[in-house]
Amino acid sequence: MSQPTLLKIYQSLLSAFGPQHWWPANTAEEVIFGAILAQNTTWENAKRAIAALKNTENLSFKKIPTINLEELADLIKSARFLNQKAKALKAVADYLGNTYNFDIEKMKKKPLGKLREELLNLYRIGPETADSILLYALEKPIFVIDAYTKRMFSQHGFMKSDDSYEAYQKFFMDNLPHNVQVYNEFHALIVHTGYLYCKPKPLCEECPLSHF
Ligand code: SF4
């Protein structure tokens, strides 16, 4: 695939759906909560957990160490895998407190590669969550790969469905300008298209990418 083809796909999705305004959060800190709470569940479930934290004034990593694990798990119960996610939030809170004194702006000053390594060392943070945090919370130029991306781009024959996360990421980053806004919007558009059309049984006739 050439760079113009990938950009054409991006433009087709953008003109079909318009800007997606991701990430749907008020602050960088909220994006990090969302990236963890949305793992292996729907965004609706994650949103309910975020609302529960907000309503109890606990949507802050400074507050997380003051809540015990059981209380935290109960607050986020709508997001599934509550015990694991409660532990993950506590691990991120410890990391942010110990390394950055809870200052996200200080965190943003560190190079992308170093931050990615730090995030991947944390409990239950895999490449998709780490890259979502890097792109959407810290505005670093890295492309996020998810299951929809793999399904769509393998269906069109650009990649194989069992290619690694890293291979997919390299494919996008080699063929797109290194631009945070493009990465932000393109991933959001892929998720939107995947949710609406690129289901296990794809609805290709209605999809804006049918001619690709
Ligand atoms: S629904 Fe069909 S046309 Fe749309 S991205 Fe999936 S495979 Fe491609």
Residues whose N, C-alpha, C, O or C-beta is under 5 A from the ligand:
A	BS01	SF4	M152 Q155 Y197 C198 P202 L203 C204 C207 L209 S210
